[in-house]
Amino acid sequence: MNARSVASFFSCYAPVWVALLFTAALLVVCYPGFMSYDSLRMLEEARTQVQGGIYPAMPVYLMRLADLGGHGPTVMLTVQNFMVFFCLALILRFVSAPQWLSVPILAIFLLQPVLVGVMLVVWKDVTTTAPMLLALVLIYWASQNPTSPRISLVKWSALLMLVIATLVRFNALTATAVIVGYWVLTFYSGRGRSKQLFVFVLALLAMAASNVFVNGYAFPDLRKLDENELAYGIMSYDLVGISKWSGESMVPVDVSGQPAVPKADIADIDRIYNSLGALHISAANESLGNPVELTPPGYSNSDVARAWINAIIHHPVAYARYRFDLFEEIIGAKPHPIFEPTHFARIDPNELGVVAHDRAITRKVLEYIETASTMIYGKPWPYLLLSMVCCVVMVCLRTIPGSLKILGTVATGAAFMYIAPFLVMTGTGEVRYVYPTLILGSIPVLILLFGWRLARPMAAEQVL
């Protein structure tokens, strides 16, 4: 093998080397992978028995697969981070960005504390982003290579990735539905609109059915998992928020068939209220001796739902103000530091044998994340705005190929549809929830930066 063939080999597989470089760099910082309560519960269930409830079962099955060698958190973190970096590097190649720019561009990405911080932790936010991103890459490749003998494999692989992404997080369906539309238009482009609509609806129904089955029953014994009652918990804290913004106490809720329950003092509700939502409200309430009782003895979920609906009907503005107050935390639009851009505790105490390692580089990176999260460049909302602006400009430019415009528009649509449910249904203002939106929203930015240089995108068959 001569020097030219070696150079050609490394150039051809550059996205792989770039992805390996950044994946290894993050692993050096966080090995074996930071783990919060959610992550540890996922690992515990993977090694024992799936419980379900407010946590989807699919990530547990993925962890169980990753844990076959006893290093599940490290394997899962490595695979999902590699997938994200690999797909971003492929997209840079699709838009014909100079190859040498891949490393500095991805390094700039990681200056955003939410991006680097979330990727240091075994969190589902990255787990659901990686297959969505890979699906976009596969569909775009197929749109550029419709006669390839691999087209059938790519078609069903892309759909499988979308199903996995949907099963990992309950709210991901709003984003994957957008990408499913792209999948249908790409692989059924020669069919009539009615056939395309039929396939689109069928794909969504299949994803919904998969969600009910996979996240509703344990495998292989098909034991029914615990019911997901997260929505009712969110409603309870919504009632605190509505009470705060309306000035009328609505907690505790009334129990059906029983006399009305005395409501909490609005002054106490003001004392425990926090725009970060449930966790902080609960902690404040507990620290003050629980002056506010959210639910009385004997209540049912239907009592909470009824009180929630009535509160929204009678105080829609107060409800909207609370939800937006919480949403501002998620996108980092508050003047105080963003909440939980990474898991600063590294690995919570556990009996699973997973321990954090103290390294100088780890401390330095965590210090950077903590400091940057107080700065404007360290908050997500400017990048969300940038993504929208770049998408509009990208669509308007005639010099950018139509296939790239479609890719960028779909990515932007999926990005913002992902966070749309958080406007109405989330309990806490954790900034990590916006991670998939930031990653998907970066695609129109990359296309605008480099796509104008092309009369036609680089042949995608060169990179897959």
N, C-alpha and C positions, 0 to 999 in steps of 0.2 A: 504494500500500500504506500503510494508516494505522497508527498506533501500536499499536492493538489487534491487528491482523493480524501485525505484526512480533513482538509479545510472544508471540502464540500460536504462531508459527513456531519461535521459540527454545525455548518451553516444550515443544512437541511433540518436538523433536529434542534435548532436553537431554542424554540419554545420550551422544549423539554429541559434543556440545561438551565435556562433562566428560571423555570419553575422549581427545579431542584435546588438552585442556589438560594432562592428566597424562602423556600420551605425549610431548608436546613438552617438558615439564619434565624428564623423564628423559633425553631426547635431548640437551638442553643440557648435562646433567651428564657424559654418557659419549660423545658424538659422536666417532667414527663408530660406537661400540659397542665395549665391551671384548671382547677375544678371548683365550681361553686356547689351549693346544695343540689341544684338541678342536675348537674353533671354527675355528682356522686350517687344520687338516687338512680340515675340511668345506669351507671355501672353496677350498682347493687342489684337492680332488677335483672340486668343481663346475666349476672352470675347466680341468681336465685330464681325468682318467679316474677313474671310481668304482672303489674297491678292495674295499669290503666288509670282511670280517673282523670284528673286535670292534665296529666302528662300523656302525650300520644305514645303508642306502643312502638311505632316504626323506628324511632331513634334507638330504642332498646334493642331491637333486633339487629340493627346495624352495629351497635356496640358489641353485641354478642358475637357477631361475625368477626369484628376487629379484635375481640378478646380471645380468640382461639389459642393464641400463643401466650396469653397472660399479660399482654401489654396493650389492652384495649384502648385506653385513653390516648396513648402516644400514637398508635396506628390510626385511630380515627382522626385525630388532629392532623396528622401528616397527610393522610389521603385527601381530606377535604380542603386543606390549604393548598396542596399541590394542584388539585383540580381548578381552584380559583385562579392561581397564578398561571397555570398552563393555558386556560381559556383566554385570559387577558392577553397573554403573549401571542396566542393565535390570532386574536382580533387585531392586534398591532400588525401582525403580518398580513392579514386580510386587507388592511387599509394601506399596505405598502409603506409603513413607517420604517425609517432607516433601522436596520437591525441593531446597530450599536446603541440605539436610543431605548431599547426595551428595558434594560437594567435601570437607567436613571428615571424613566417614567414610572416604573413600578416602585422604585425607591421613594419617589415623590408621593405616590399613593399612600405609602406607609407612614408618611409624616402626619397624616390625619389620625388623631388618637383613637377615634372610634374604629377605624379599619384595622390598625395594628393591634389595638387593645383587644378587640373581639377575637381576632385570629390567634391570640395567645391562650384562649380558653376553649375548653371542649363544650361549646355552646351550639344549640340547634340553629342559631342564626346563620352560621357558616354552612352547616350541614344541609340546610334547605337552599342556600344560594348556589352551592357548587353544582348540583344537578340542573338547576334552572339555567345557569350560565352555559353548561355543556350542551344542553338542549338547543339553546340559541346558536351556538357554534355549529352544531351538527345540521340544523335546519338551514343556516346560511350556506354551509358547504354544499348541501344538496341543491339549493337554488342555483348554485354556480356550476354544478356537475350533474344535471338531470339524467344523463345517459350512462352514468357510472354503473358498473356491475355491483357496486357496494350500496346502491341507493336503497334497496329494501332493508338491508341491515341498519343503515343510518336512520331510516324512517322510523322503525320500531324501537331502536335504541333511544332516539330523541323522545318518543312518547313515554318510554319506560322512565327516563330521567324526570319527566314532568310528573309522572305518577309518584315517584319517590319523593320529589320536592313537596308535593301536595300532602303526602302522608306524614312528613316530618313535622310540619307546623300546621295547626288547625286553620290559620288565617291565610295560608299560602295560595289557596284556590283562586282568590281574586287575581293574583299575579299570573299563575300558571294558565288560567283561562285565556288571558291575553296571548300567551305564547302558543297555546293550542290553536288559536285562530291563525297564527302565522304558520303553524304546522299544516293545517288544513289547506290554506291557500298555496303552500309550496308543493305539497305532495298530491293535491287534488286540483291542480291549477287548470287542467283541461276539462273539468267537470262543470256542470251547470250550478247555479247558485243554490238551487234547492238541494242538490246532492251534497254540496259543501256544507250547507246548514245542517243537513241530516247527520253528516259525519262529525261536525263540530259538537252538536248536542249529544250524539252517541258517545263521543270521547269524554265529555264532561260527566255524563251519567256513569261511565265506566270508572272515572276517577272518584266520583262520589261514592259509588258502590264499594270500591277498593278501600276507601277511607272507613266506611262503616264496618267492613269485614276485618281488615287488618288492625285497625285501632279499636275494634270492639270485641275481638275474641283473641284469646291466647293460643299460641301454636306450640306444639302440634295437637294438644288435647281439645282445642276449640272451647275452652272454658270462657264464659262471658266475663269480660273485664268490668271493673268498677265504672259506674256511670260518671260522666264528666259534668260536674256541678259548678265549674268555674264561673259560668255566666251569672249564676245567682250570687256568688260572692262579689263579683264586679258590680252587680246591681245594688247590693247593700252599701258599698262605698260610694256609688253614684248618688245614693240618697243623702249621704253626708254632704257631698259636694253640692247637690241641689239645695239642701237646707242652708248651707253656707251662703250661696249666691242669691237665694230668694229671701233669706231672713226668716224663713218659716221652718221650724223643726219638723222633720218627717220620720225620725227614728226614735225608738224602735218601731218596727212595722206592727200593724194590727194583725191579730190572729183571727182567722175566719171562724165565725160562730161564737166568738167571745167578746166581752166588752172592750171598748177602745182602750188602748194602752197609753198611759201618760207619756208625753214626749220629752225628750232630753232638752235641757236648757240650751237655747241658741248660743249663749255665751260660752258654754262648754264646747259646743261644736266649733265655734270660732277658734278656741284654744287648741283643739286637736287637728284642725284642718291643715293639710299640706298639699301643694300642687303636685307633688310626686306620687300621690295616690295611696293605695291600700296599705302598703308596708309601713310607710311613714305615719299615716293616720293611726294605724293600729298601735305602732310603737309609742306615739305621743299619748294616745288614750291610756295605754298601760302604764306609762310613766307617771300619769296624773291620777292613777288609782281607778281607771275605767269609769269616768263619770258619764260616758255616753254608752248606752247599751244599744247595739245595732239590731239585735234580734231577741225577742222575749222567749221564755220557755214555751215549748209546744208549737212553735211556728213551723210552717212548711215552705218549700220553695215556691209554691204557687202564691203564698202570702207575700213573699218578697217581690215576685214578678208583678203581682197586682198593684202593690204600692209603688213600684218603679214606673209602671205605665201611667198610673194616675198622676204621679209627680211630674212626669214629662208633659202630660196633657195640660196640667194646670200651670206649670212653670217651664215652658219650653226654652225661654231665654236663659234662665238659670242653669238648665241642663246643658245648653250649648256653651255657656261661659265656663262651666266646670270642665266639660270635655275638651274645650280648646285650651284651657289652663293646663291640663294634663298633657295634651298633644304638644304644647310648646316645650315641655320638658323633654319629650322624645326627640324632637328635632333640634334641641339645644338653643332655643330662642329666648331663654331666660338669662338675666344678667349674672346669675351665680354659676359655678362650675357644673358641667354636665354630670349626670348621675350614672355611675357604673360603666365607664367606657371600657373597663377591663375588670377582672376580679383581683383587686389589690391584695386580698388575703391569700392569693395564689392557690392554695389547696386547703379547703376547710378540714377541720378535724374529722377523722373517719376511722373505721375499723377494717378498711379494705386493703390496707398496706400501701396506700398511695401517699407519698410525702413529697413536699416541695424541696428543691435544692437551692441553697442560698448562693448566688453568684453576683459578682460585681456588675456584670453586664445586665443582669436582671434588675438590679436596683436602679441602674442608670436609666433603663428603658421605662420603668415604672415612674421614676421621677419626671421623665420627659412627658409621659402621658398625663400625669397629674398636673403638671405646669401648663402644657398645651391645651388642656381641657378648659382652662380659664380664659384662653385667648379666642379672638374671633375666628382665626384660621383653624382652630381646633374644634369648632362646633359644626354640626352637620348642615344647618339651614343655608349657609351661603353656597354650599355645593349642590344642594337641591335646587336652588334658584339658578345656579350656573347650568345645571343639567337641562332645565326647562328652556332656558335661553338658547343654549347650544342646539337643542333639538329643533327649535323654531328656525334658527338661522340655517341649520343643516338642510332642512326641508326646502328652504327658499333658494339655496344656492344651486345654480344649474351645473356647476362643475363637479358636483358629487354624484356618482352613479346612483341610479334609482334603487338598485338592490341594497346598497348601503343605507340609503334613506329609509328604506323599509325596516332594515335591521335596527337602526337607531331609533326609529319611531316606536317599534314594538318593544324594544328594551326600555324606553322611557315610559311607555304605557304600563308595562309590567312593574316597573320600579315604583310608580306612584299608586298603582292599584294595590301593591303589596302593603303600603302603609295606610291606605284608605280605611280599612277596618279599625285601625287604632283610634280613629276619630270617634268611634261609637262603642267599642268593646275592647277595652284593656284596663287592667286594674292599677298598673304602675307606670311611672314615667321613665323607664329605663332606656337610655339612649342607644343601647345595643340593638334595639328593635329596628332601627333605621339602617342597619348594616346592609341587608340585601338591596335596599333602595339606593344606597350610595354606590354599590358595586355595579348594579344594572344601569344606574344613571350615569356612570362614567363612559358608557359606550358611545352615546352621541357626542360627548366631548372629544373622544379619540377620533371619531369619524370626522368631526369638523376640523380637527387639527391636521389630519393627514389625507382624508378622503378627497379633498379638492385637487390633490396632486395627480389623481388617477383619471384617465379616460375610461378605464375599466379596472376593477379590483384585481389584485394579484391572483393568479390561478390558485384556487384553494386546494386543488389536488396535490400541490407541492408540500402541503403541511399536514395532511392527514393520511 
